[in-house]
């Protein structure tokens, strides 16, 4: 889209400049340009010089970074073009100094102006290219980070269904339906940059139900939500990392406390549990590291993540929910 906008803008600038340049040359600086001074004939050569510079010289010397040589060549072109104008077209018979002082502006002004325009649009195009590359890199990194999350989240759910198929087969259909909803969310809905908060919380609800089944009689789960309306949006699969860590790091016979609340357009998710520091490995931190990268990419300066391992394992995340339906 910017490419076509730039093309149209450049064409309009060129048309306006040439119209103004011809008007000034013919009607302002001299009354005899129409009769004695063949300016309009020289204009065709001037146009050739300008666009050879625009399409050949500037791209070549800019690519080579030979700026000093380019300036010297432009100075020589301006000098010889002015001499051509004075002694061949106008046949003024004036000295070289007089010729340059009176007519060099007609050659050098268009060259300098259009060189500046070329460099300006080249800068804007490069800037857009860099931004497009950065955006593509961000999208690829986000997809990679989410791909690391998805299999890990679903693996435990499959184990739970397998266990219930042996011990409590009557409850398996409900579990399969819950897993199906979670798969739909992970595989399809989470491809968007933002998803409705309500759908993300349904995904969390199902995940916690699975965990309640898996940890029944082993761990106590306290889950509290304070969400009074569901018209917010959130980046998918952020909260699950914090909640999953609470189960991974918690000890047996512990209470896992999960609180999610939204107030004044700010979501806060807090998970606390007892943990055994001696059993925590480096790999256990991968989830939080991925979470931090995603937060920095999506919610830069609009989030606050705190992790505390004093006495209890506590993770707190605050997000500014500015995107609504």
N, C-alpha and C positions, 0 to 999 in steps of 0.2 A: 504494500500500500504506500509506504513512504517513497519507494522507488518512483512510482508514477507521479506522486506529489512533487518530488524534486524535479522530475523532467518537465512538468508543466510550469513550475516556478522558474526554471532556468530559461525556458523558451520565452516566457513573458518578460523576463529581465532583459534578454537579448533584443527582443523587439522594441521595448521601451527605450533602451540605450541607443540603438541605431536611429530611431526616430528623433530622439533628442539631439543626438550628435549631428545629424544632417541639418536639423533646424538651426542649431547654433552656428554651424559652419557656414551655411548659406545666407542666413538672414541677420546674424548678429555681428560677426567679426568683419565682414567685408561686403560692400554693395556690388562689387564687380565680379563676384564669384560666378554669377550666371553667364557672363560674357567672356571675360578674359581669363578667368581661372578655371581650368577643367577639373574641378573638384569631383564632380559626379563620375567622371571617367576613372579617376584615381581610386574612388571608393571601392570599385570592384577588386583592385589589387589589394587594398587595405583589408577587405573582407577575407581574401585568401590568406593573407599573413596572419590575421587574428585566429582563424580556425585551424590553420596548420599548427599554430602555437597551442591551441586548445586541445587538439586531438592527437598531436604527434610529439611536439617538443616538451610540453609540460608533463604528460604521463611518463615519457622516457627519462627525463632528468630527475623527476621526483622519485621514480623507482630506483635510479642509480645514486640518488642523494648528491648529485653534482650541481649544487645550487650556484656556486661561483661561476662555473662555466656557463650555466644557463643565463645568468645575468649579463655576462659578456656577450653572448650570442644575441640576446634581445637588444642590447645597446647597439651592436653592429647592424642588426636588421633595421632598427629605427633610423640609424644614420644613413644607410644606403637607400632606404625607402624615401627618406626626406630629400636626398640628392636627386633621386629619380623624379620625384614630384616637382622639384624646382627647375631642373635643367632639361627634362624630357617633356613633361606634361605642361608646366606653366611657362617654361622658357623665360624665366624672370631675369636671368643674367646677373643675379646678385651674388655676393660673396658667400662662401661656405658658412661663415659666422652669421650673416644676415639670414641666410636660408634656414639655418637651424633655429635661430631665435624666432622667426616668423611662422615656420611650418612644422617643426618637429612634434609639436603637441598633437597634430592631427594623426600621427602614427603611434606615438608612445602612449597617449591617453587610452585608446581602445585596448592596446595590448596589456597595459597595467590593470585596467578595470576588469577585463575578462580573465586575466590570470588570477586576480583576487577572487572573483566569483568561482572559478574552477577550484581553487584551494579551499574556499569556504564549503562548497558542496561536497568536495572530497572528504573533508573533515567530518561533516554531518553523516555521510554515508558510512565512513569507518566507525563512527560512534554507534550507529545503528547496528552495524555488523558485530561489534563487540558486545553490545547489549543482547543481541539475538543469541550469540554463542553462550553468554553467561546464563541466559534464561534456559537454553537447551541443556546446559551443564547442570543447572539446578534441578530441572525436571528429571534428568537421568539419575542424579544423585538421590532424589526423593524416591523414585521408583526402586532403586537399589536398596535403600534403607527399608522401604516397606516390604520388599521381597524377603528381607531377613526376618521380618516380624511374622509374616503370615504363616509359614509352616510351623513355627514354634508355638504359636497360639493354638493352632488346630490339633496339634499332635496329642496333647493331653486329653482333649475332648474325645478323640477316637479311642484312646485307651479306656476312658470311662465307659463308653458305649460297649466296648468289647467285654469289659468286666461285668456290666449289667446284663449282657446277653447270656452270660453263664449263670448269674446269681438271681437276677430279677428281670426275666425277659418281658414281663408285662409292661414295664416302664420304658422299654427300649423305643417304641414308636414315638413317644413324646420327646425323648432325647434326640432321636434322629431328626425330628422336625426342628428342634432348637438348633441343632448343628447345621441343618440346611439353611436356616435363616442367617446363621453366622457366616456360612460359606458364601451366600449371596452377598452379604455385606462386604466381606473381604475381597472376593474375586471381582465384583462388579461395581458396587457403590463406592468403594474406597479408592477407585481410580481417579475420582474427582479431587481437586485441590481442597475443597470444603464439602462437607455433607451436613445434613440437618442434625442438630444436636440430639434430637429425639431418637433418630435411628442409631446414632453412636451409643446412646445410653441403653437402647434395647439390646445391642450387641454386648455391652458390659453386663447387663442383667442376666443374659443367657450364660455368659462366661462364669459369673459368680454362682449361678445355679449348679453348673457342672462342678465347680470347686466345692460347693456344699455337699454334693453327693460323694465326691472323691475323698473329702476330709472328714466325713461324718464320724463322730466319736473320737476324732484325733485333734481337730482344731475347731475353735469357735469363731464364727464370722459375724461381725456387726457391720451392716451395710445401710447407710442412710443417705437419702437424696433429698435435696431442697431445691427443686426446680418447679417454678410456678407457671411457666409457659414455655412452649417448645419451639419458638420461632427463631432461635439462634442457629448459627452454623459453626462448625469446628473442623479442623483438619482431622482426617480419619486416623484411627489406630494410634493415637497419642496416649490416651488414658490407660489403655490396656497394658502398656509397658510398665507403668507404675503399679497397677493392681497385680499383674503377674509376678512382679518382683516381690511383693508382699507375701505371696504364697511360696515362692522359691526360697526366700531367706528366713522364713518363720520356722521356729522350733515346734516340736510336738507339744501338745497341751498348752497352746498359746492362744491368745485372742488376736484376731486380725480385724482391725478397725478401718473401715473404708467410708469416707465422707466426701460427697460431691454436692456442691451448692453453687448457685448463681445469684449474685447480688450486684446491682448497679453495672450491669453488662460485663461483669468479671466472673469467670468460672474459677472455682478453687477445688482442687482434688487433693485430699490428704489421706495417706495410708500409713498406719503404724502397726508394728508387730515386734515381738521379741525375736532375737536372732542369735546365732552362734558365730561369732567373728572368726573362729578358727577354721570353720568349714566354708568360708566364703573364698571363692577362687577368682582369678582375674577374669575368667570368662563370664562370671556372673555380672560383671559391670558393662558388658557389651550392649545390653538392652538400654541402659541409661545413657551410654555414650551415643548410641543411635538417636535416642530421644532428644538429647541436647543438640545434635546436628540438625535434626528436623525442625526443632523449635527455632534455631538460629536462622534457618533458611526461610521459614514461613512466618514466624512471629517475632522477627528481630525487633528488640526494644519494646515488645509488647507482652512479655512473659517474665515470670520469676520462678525459678526452679531451685529448691533447697533440699539437700539430702543430709540427714543427720544420723550418725551411728553411735551416739552416746547413750548408753543404757538400752535404748530401743532403736529399732530401725524405722526412721520416719522420712517420708518423701512428701514434699508439698509442692504443688504446681498451681500457679495463678496465670490465667490467660485473659486478655482483653478480647471479648467477643464482639467485634465491631461489625462483622458480616452477618446480615440477617436476610431472611427470605424476602 
